[in-house]
Amino acid sequence: MTTKYKTEGCVIDYTAGSDLASGAVVVVGTKVGVCLTSIANGAQGSVQIAGVFTLAKLAGDTIAQCANVYWDTTNSRITTTASGNTLAGVAYAAAANGATTVDVLLNGVSC
């Protein structure tokens, strides 16, 4: 068998279990990714699992730069609470109390 280069691995094919809008956050196994296009239920589309994305967070949370952050699927937002949530990556920049978003370096792969 020969070895063949396929891709950097930053973007994966994902089959949606429901209609997803471009920019929607999805959990794929143990990784968090962002839909690059809208994906219809049952269709396959591109999900990026690396890079920095601005994601929703609870306005009352203060998140330090480089803190581990987790995707709370129930509330569709980033949290610093690990229990019951999926590691999304680290805060690329600090996010103050009152901010409704945080920049997250996804915990996928290095590209």
C-alpha positions as CSV (number, residue, x, y, z in Angstrom):
1,M,0.0,0.0,0.0
2,T,1.3,3.5,-0.8
3,T,0.8,6.5,1.4
4,K,-1.3,9.3,-0.2
5,Y,-1.7,12.8,1.1
6,K,-5.4,13.6,1.4
7,T,-5.9,17.0,3.1
8,E,-4.8,19.3,6.0
9,G,-7.7,18.0,8.0
10,C,-9.0,21.4,9.1
11,V,-12.4,20.8,7.3
12,I,-14.3,17.5,7.5
13,D,-17.3,16.2,5.7
14,Y,-20.3,16.0,8.1
15,T,-23.7,14.4,7.6
16,A,-26.3,16.5,9.4
17,G,-29.0,15.0,11.6
18,S,-31.1,18.1,11.2
19,D,-31.1,21.2,9.1
20,L,-28.1,23.3,10.0
21,A,-27.4,27.0,9.0
22,S,-24.0,28.2,7.9
23,G,-22.1,29.1,11.1
24,A,-23.9,26.6,13.3
25,V,-21.8,24.9,15.9
26,V,-21.8,21.1,15.9
27,V,-20.2,18.4,18.0
28,V,-18.6,15.7,16.0
29,G,-17.4,12.9,18.3
30,T,-15.1,14.7,20.7
31,K,-14.6,17.8,18.5
32,V,-16.5,21.0,18.1
33,G,-16.8,22.4,14.6
34,V,-18.5,25.2,12.7
35,C,-20.6,24.6,9.5
36,L,-19.1,26.5,6.6
37,T,-22.3,26.3,4.6
38,S,-25.9,25.4,5.4
39,I,-26.4,21.6,5.5
40,A,-29.8,20.0,5.0
41,N,-31.0,17.1,7.2
42,G,-29.3,13.9,5.9
43,A,-27.0,15.8,3.5
44,Q,-23.2,16.1,3.8
45,G,-21.5,19.4,4.2
46,S,-18.2,21.1,5.3
47,V,-17.5,21.6,9.0
48,Q,-14.3,23.4,10.1
49,I,-12.7,21.9,13.2
50,A,-9.7,24.2,13.5
51,G,-9.1,28.0,13.6
52,V,-10.5,30.9,15.6
53,F,-14.2,31.5,15.7
54,T,-16.4,34.1,17.5
55,L,-18.9,32.0,19.5
56,A,-21.8,32.9,21.8
57,K,-21.3,32.9,25.6
58,L,-23.4,33.8,28.6
59,A,-23.1,37.6,29.3
60,G,-22.5,37.0,33.0
61,D,-19.4,34.8,32.4
62,T,-15.9,36.2,32.5
63,I,-13.4,34.1,30.5
64,A,-9.6,34.6,30.8
65,Q,-7.4,34.4,27.7
66,C,-6.3,30.8,27.1
67,A,-8.8,29.3,29.5
68,N,-10.3,26.0,28.5
69,V,-13.8,26.5,27.1
70,Y,-16.6,24.1,26.5
71,W,-19.6,23.9,24.2
72,D,-22.9,23.7,26.1
73,T,-25.1,22.0,23.5
74,T,-28.3,22.5,25.6
75,N,-27.9,26.3,25.7
76,S,-25.9,26.7,22.4
77,R,-23.0,28.7,24.0
78,I,-19.5,28.5,25.3
79,T,-18.9,28.0,29.0
80,T,-16.0,27.3,31.3
81,T,-18.0,24.4,32.9
82,A,-16.5,21.1,31.8
83,S,-19.1,18.8,33.3
84,G,-21.6,17.6,30.7
85,N,-20.1,19.7,28.0
86,T,-17.6,19.2,25.1
87,L,-14.2,20.8,25.1
88,A,-14.3,23.4,22.3
89,G,-10.7,24.7,22.7
90,V,-9.3,27.8,24.5
91,A,-10.3,31.4,24.7
92,Y,-8.2,33.2,22.0
93,A,-8.8,36.4,23.8
94,A,-10.3,37.3,27.2
95,A,-14.1,38.0,27.3
96,A,-15.4,40.3,30.0
97,N,-18.6,40.1,32.0
98,G,-21.2,41.6,29.8
99,A,-19.8,40.4,26.6
100,T,-22.0,37.9,24.7
101,T,-19.3,36.4,22.6
102,V,-15.8,35.0,22.9
103,D,-13.1,34.2,20.3
104,V,-12.3,30.5,20.6
105,L,-9.3,28.6,19.1
106,L,-11.0,25.3,18.3
107,N,-9.5,22.2,19.8
108,G,-9.4,20.3,16.5
109,V,-6.2,20.0,14.6
110,S,-3.2,22.3,13.8
111,C,-3.4,23.5,10.2
